[in-house]
Amino acid sequence: MPYPNLICCRLSDEDRDQLHQQAERFQKTPSEYIRYLIRIPVDAKEGDGTRCVVLDTDALGSMSRELTKWGYHYNQAVHSMNTISMFIRRGRLDTEYFIKTIGEINGSLAKIDSGKNSLVYSLQEIEKSTLVRDW
């Protein structure tokens, strides 16, 4: 996207060095970095509907990996429940004990699924409300 406007400002050597260091840290040009900084609302007041969310991409990646792990554990638990169910149908396990156990497992899985869905929803809301991004 072309940027037709040019703004100049004076900076001390330290501020200029810090600008370049921060821009490099985020793999941005100094101009890109300044545009990102300009988009951050600094006058937001509580209750006006404006939110500023700082996203740590490493933390976001960790949350995504954690959700994937939950999915694996969920699938393993469901597979185990199916195996137990098969043994019960074949008369090879104590039915009452395992019916109770399967109910408890199912309740725990429902809680995990609810927590996972809540986290997914929250992450989607954060993604939609990102104020500083590439355009």
NORCOR-V306806 format. One record per residue. N is the residue number from 1. SS is DSSP state (H for helix, E for strand, L for the rest). OMEGA is omega as a letter, one per 40 degrees, with the letter a starting at -180 (* if undefined). Layout:
BEGIN
N;SS;OMEGA / N;SS;OMEGA
END
This chain:
BEGIN
1;L;i / 2;L;i / 3;L;a / 4;L;a / 5;L;i / 6;L;i / 7;L;i / 8;L;i / 9;L;i / 10;L;i / 11;L;i / 12;L;i / 13;H;a / 14;H;i / 15;H;i / 16;H;i / 17;H;i / 18;H;i / 19;H;a / 20;H;i / 21;H;a / 22;H;i / 23;H;i / 24;H;i / 25;H;a / 26;L;i / 27;L;i / 28;L;i / 29;L;i / 30;H;i / 31;H;i / 32;H;a / 33;H;i / 34;H;i / 35;H;i / 36;H;a / 37;H;a / 38;H;a / 39;L;i / 40;L;a / 41;L;a / 42;L;a / 43;L;a / 44;L;i / 45;L;i / 46;L;i / 47;L;a / 48;L;i / 49;L;i / 50;L;i / 51;L;i / 52;L;a / 53;L;i / 54;L;a / 55;L;i / 56;L;a / 57;H;i / 58;H;i / 59;H;i / 60;H;i / 61;H;i / 62;H;i / 63;H;i / 64;H;i / 65;H;i / 66;H;i / 67;H;i / 68;H;i / 69;H;i / 70;H;i / 71;H;i / 72;H;a / 73;H;i / 74;H;i / 75;H;i / 76;H;i / 77;H;i / 78;H;i / 79;H;i / 80;H;i / 81;H;i / 82;H;i / 83;H;i / 84;H;i / 85;H;i / 86;H;i / 87;H;i / 88;H;a / 89;H;i / 90;L;i / 91;L;a / 92;L;i / 93;L;i / 94;L;a / 95;H;a / 96;H;a / 97;H;a / 98;H;i / 99;H;i / 100;H;a / 101;H;i / 102;H;i / 103;H;i / 104;H;i / 105;H;a / 106;H;i / 107;H;i / 108;H;i / 109;H;i / 110;H;i / 111;H;i / 112;H;a / 113;H;i / 114;H;i / 115;H;i / 116;H;a / 117;H;i / 118;H;i / 119;H;i / 120;H;i / 121;H;a / 122;H;i / 123;H;i / 124;H;i / 125;H;i / 126;H;a / 127;H;a / 128;H;a / 129;L;i / 130;L;a / 131;L;a / 132;L;a / 133;L;i / 134;L;i / 135;L;*
END
